Amino acid sequence: EKKMANIRQTILPPVRVYQVDGLQSVCYMSLDDSGRLFVGDGMGRVVSTNTHGNNALISLGSLPDNCVVHHTVRNGVVYYTYWNGETCGIKKKAPNANSTDFIIQNDDEHGTEWKPISIHASRINEDILIGMTAKKGAVGRVIRCNSAGTKQREIFQDNDGQHVYRYPRYITEPSNGHIWVSDSDNNAIKIEADRRYPGAADPGFGPKGICTDVDDHIIVCVANKVQLFDTDVQQLRVLPVDNEGDNASISVCVDRDRFLHVGYSNSNVVKVYKYLE
């Protein structure tokens, strides 16, 4: 039997609640190597916080109107995707520097134009994982780039030649290198190119934010709950965290002290839970 961390099963109040000033929602969270949390509202505002009220707004520079922005961070450098109806791109911003292009080309050898919608910094190496959806047609892909922005790998089709993704909105990667994707249009969690969580058939499944903790548990916001899986795609249990009516959990991140941070769709409040013993 696989040994697992002891997960609390009784409903617990959060050990801490904090607000991220300057944001109206907490759609994306990413933990830096320094332990600081970078929080984004999906509309171009990213705040660096130590979770005790020491917040700093990160200026991403000029962005097109009505952009959706997804970010990740490594060594203080913020990598982010942005898109609206016509314009899209992938940039990075180092501390005390202007934003620069990380990847310029958004099409492929077949002429498909892609819109980048999600991004994740690998914990295994210096690679950056980027989720994209086609500008025309209901199909998506995930590409793996090195730190220079050169594509190393693409996940597009499974072993049977079927398209894997439609809208890869959130990405995480445990230490075994199997990429997990929360695909909201497919109503599924996709693992690598050929596995699919059985709950995807449930119309209310609705996977959103996803992350990996230091014990290689995968934590995901699913159907207004936060659920925990192991790397064998076994659902371990539903984590006992709060939702506030329609203000559903949408983003998750585990800090270096093994506390779970949960962000919400219509609030700048983050609730912190001790979920491991």
N, C-alpha and C positions, 0 to 999 in steps of 0.2 A: 504494500500500500504506500502510495506517495505521501511523504511527510509534508504537512502543511502548517503554516503559522496558525496559531490559535486566534480565530476571528471572533470578535464580540458579536453576540446574537441578540442581546437585549437592546431595546430602544434606549439610546443615550442622548442626552443633550450635547450640543457642541461644547468643546472645551474653550473655544474662543470664537468670537464673531468680530469681524472688522469690515470697514468700508473702504472702498477705493475711490477717493475723491476724483472728480473729473470724468467718471464713467457713468452711464445709465444702465449698463448690463455688464455681465462678466461672461463673455462667450468663449474666450480662449485664455488658457494659462500655460506658462512655460517656466520651468525652474532653471536658473543659471547655475554654472559651476560654483559661483560664490555663495549660493544659497538664497539669493534674492529671487523673488517671484515677479515675472513680467506678465501683466494682465492686460487683455485687450477687449474692447467692446464690439469688435468686428466692423467698425465704421471708421477706422483710421486712428483711433486714440489708443495708445499703449502706455501703461504706467508701470514703472518699476517700484516695488514696494518690499519692505522688510516685514510686512504684515502687522506692524505695531504703529502704523500711522505715519511712517517716514516714507512718503510717496514722492515720486519724481516723474513728471510727464516726459515721455520720449518723443521728440519731434521727428516725424518721418519725412518732413519736408512737404512740398506741394504734391497733392494727389488729385486725380480727377474727381469731379462731383459725384456724390452718391456711390462711393466705392465700398465694396466689401473687402475687408483686410483680415488675413489670418497670419499670425506671427509665430516664430520660435526663436530661441536664443541659445548662443554658445559663447562662452568667454566674453560676455558683455556685448557681443555683436548680435543685433536683431536682424533676423532674416524674415522677410514677409512677402506674401503674395497680395496682389490687389486686382480688382476688376470691377467694372460696371458693364453697361450694355455694349460699349464699343471698345473700351480700353482695358488692357490688362498688362501685368508684368510681375517680375520677381526681383526684389532688390535686397540689399543689406545695408545696415547702418552701424558702423563702429562708433564707440564713444568719442565724443568731441570731433566728429567728422560728419560730412554730408552723406546722404544716401547715394549709393552707386548701384548700377545694374549687376545682379548676380548671374542671371541668365537672360539673354536677349531673345533668342529664337524660340517662338512658341508654336511652330509647326513641325511636322516630321517629314520623313522621306516620301511619304505617300501624299503629302499636301494637306493633311488634316490640320486645321487650326485649333489650338488648344487654349483653354482658359484656366489658369492656375487658381485653385480654390483652397488648398490646404498645404501645410508645410510642417516638417518635424525634423529635429536634430537627432541623429542616431546616437545612442549611448555606447554602441559597440566601437565606432570609429569616428572619423571626422565627417562622414557623409551627411548629406541633407536629402530627405525624402520629400517629394512634392506630389500632391494629388492634383489631377487635372480632369476637366470635362471638355468634351468637344463643343466648339461653338455651334456646330450644326449636327444634330443627331444625339440620341440618348446613349452615349458611351463615354467611359472614363478610362484613365490610366494612372499608374503611379510610376514615377521615375526616380532613380537613385543617382545623385550627383556627388562628386567629390568636392572638397573644399574650394576648388577653383571654378566650380560650376559646370564641369564636364560630365555629361551623362555616362553612367557606368552600367546601368541596367534599366529595363522597362518591364513592368507587369501590365499586360494589355489583354491577353487571351489565356485561357486555361489550357490544359493538355488536350482537350477536345476541340480547340479552336473557337470556343465560345468567349464572348466578351465578359470580362470579370466584373468590371465596375460600371456604374452610371454616374454617381456623384460622390466621389471619395472625399467626404467632408472633414474627417478627423483621422489621424494616423498615429500609431505607436509601434514600437518594436522591442520585444523582450530580448534577452541575451542569446536565444537560439537563432536569432536573425529572421524569424518568420514575421513578416509584416502584417499587422492587424489594421483593418480599415473599417471605419464606421461609414457605411454607404447609405445615406438617407433616402435616396431615390429608389434603391433596391430594397429598402427596408431590411437591411441585413448587415451583419458583421462578416467581413470577408477576411480569411486568414490565408496569406500567400495567394496562390493562383487557383487552388483547386479544392478548398474547404469552405464550408458555409455553416454557420450556426443554425440549428434546426428552428429556433424561434423566429427566423426570418419570415415564416409563413403567416405569422400573426399580424394582422393589420395594425395593431397597436404597438408593435415592437419598437419602432422609432428610435434607433440608436443615434446618440449624439457624441458628446465628448468622451475621449478614451485616453488612458495613460497606463504606464507600467510602473509598479513599485520596485523597491530594491530586492524583494523576494520573488520577482518575476510573476506576481499576480497581475492580471490585466483587469483594470477597473473601468467600467463604462456606464454612462448614463443611458438607461434603457427604459422607455415607457414610463417616464416620470419617477424612476427609481434609480439607484446606483447599485450595480451588480458586479460581482467579482468572479473571475474565471481563472483557471490555471492554463499553462501553455499547451495542454492536451485538449483544450477547448471544452473542458468540463465546467459547467456553472457550479461554483462552490456554494454561493448563497447570495441573498439580497442584503446589502449593507444597510444598517439601520440609520439612515440620515433623513433629515427633514425636507419636505417640500411644503411650500406655502400656497396652497390652492393652485391657481393657474401659473404661479411663478415657479416654473419647474427647473430642476437642476439641468444644466446644459454643459458644464465644463468641470473637469476634475484634474487634480495634480497632487502628487505626494511629495512632501519636502524631505530634506535629509534626515530629519528626526522621526520619520515615519508617521507624520500627521497628514491626514487627508483633507485637502482644501476643495470645497465644492462651491462653484459659481452658479448664478441664476440668470434666467433669461430677461427678467424685467426689474433687476435691482443691482445696485453696486455693492451689495453685501456679499461677503464670502464667509462661509461657516467652516470651522476647522474641527475635525473629529479624530479622536484616538481610537482607531479601529483594530489595532494589533495589540496583543499582550505579550 
